[in-house]
Amino acid sequence: MTSLAPRVVLVTRPSEFERFLALHGTRGQAEFFLKQRGQNLARLEQQSEQLVAALTAAKQAVPEEWTITHIMRDDLDRFLFSQRDIVIAIGQDGLVANLAKYLSGQPVIGVTPAPGESEGILTSLGVERLKSLLPKVAHQDIGLQHRAMVEAKLDNGQSLVALNELFIGHQSHQSARYLMQFDGREEYQSSSGVIVSTGTGLTGWAKSILTATHRTISIAPEDQRAVYFTREPWPSSTTGNDLAFGEVDGQGGVALVSRMNDGGTIFADGIEQDFLHFDWGVQARIGLSDQTLNLVMDG
C-alpha cells in the first residue's frame, strides 16, 4: 500500500428483490404476480434487507480517515481501480469471480451478507470481521491466498481472463466446431464447447462436469494448474473425442482454431455479455494467467 490513506471499494450487485421490482414496476405488481403463482416476496425481500444491512455495516467498519466508494457489478468495466484500494465484495461467490479480472493485485475481502446461504468459497467472512481486518490489510499484516486464473489470448491481440473458468464454443445451442491442439497432438472436434477451469472453478460448474464424466482431479486454488474439458465431443468420420480432457500447467496450454462461420464465442465466469468473438480462422491459446486473485484470509 502507499503512504496515502487506503480507499475501500465496496462491490455489490442488485438483489433478486430489486431486479424483480424493476421488472414489474411496483412492489404491489410484483407481489400480485407471485401470489397468482402461489409464491410471495417475503424471502426475496429478506435477502435484500440482509444485503442492505451488510453494506451499511461495512461502511461503518471503515476508518474515518479512509475514503469509500461503492460500485455495482455492472459498472466494473468502467471503474478505475488504484493500487491503494482494498476491495470488499458483498454477496455470493460469483461476485468475486466477476470482479477478479478487473484487478491488478489489490487485496479482496469476500463478505457474505447471510452466513449459511452461500457456498462460502470466496465470500466466507461475516461483515463483523471487517473492523479488525481492514487495518491489518492496510499494513499488509494478514495472509493472502493467491488464487490462480486462466487467460485466453487470441491471435489478433485480444485477451480475456477468468478466475473460475473460460468457455469456448458457440453462443447458441449449435455445435461448436474447432481444431483442438494439445500436448503435441491435434484433433478436429464438434462439441458443446470447451471449458478451461482453475482450482477455484472446480468447486462450481466444472465440478458438475467431473461428476457427470466420472473423472477425478484435485487442483488447489493457488496451484498454477488448470484443466480443460470438451463437453460432449461427437465422434464421427471427421471429428474425434480423444482430446476431451487434459491438464494445463505453467509449461503449456491448449490451443483452438475456430471452424465456426459466426457465433463463436469465448466468455469468462458465466458472464456471456463480456466476450471475445471466436469466428472462423481465429486462434485462441488458453493457459495460466500471470494475474492472480489476492483473497484475504481470516486471521
Secondary structure, 3 states (H helix, E strand, C coil): CCCCCCEEEEEECCCHHHHHHHHHCCHHHHHHHHHCCCCCCHHHHHHHHHHHHHHHHHHHHCCCCCEEEEEEHHHHHHCCCCCCEEEEEECCHHHHHHHHCCCCCCEEEEECCCCCCCCCCCCCECHHHHHHHHHHHHCCCCCEEEEEEEEEEECCCCEEEECCEEEEEECCCCCEEEEEEECCEEEEEEECCEEEECCCHHHCHHHHHHHHHCCCCCCCCCCCEEEEEECCCCCCCCCCCCCCEEEEECCECEEEEECCCCCEEEEECCEEEEEEECCCCCEEEEEEEEEEEEEECCC
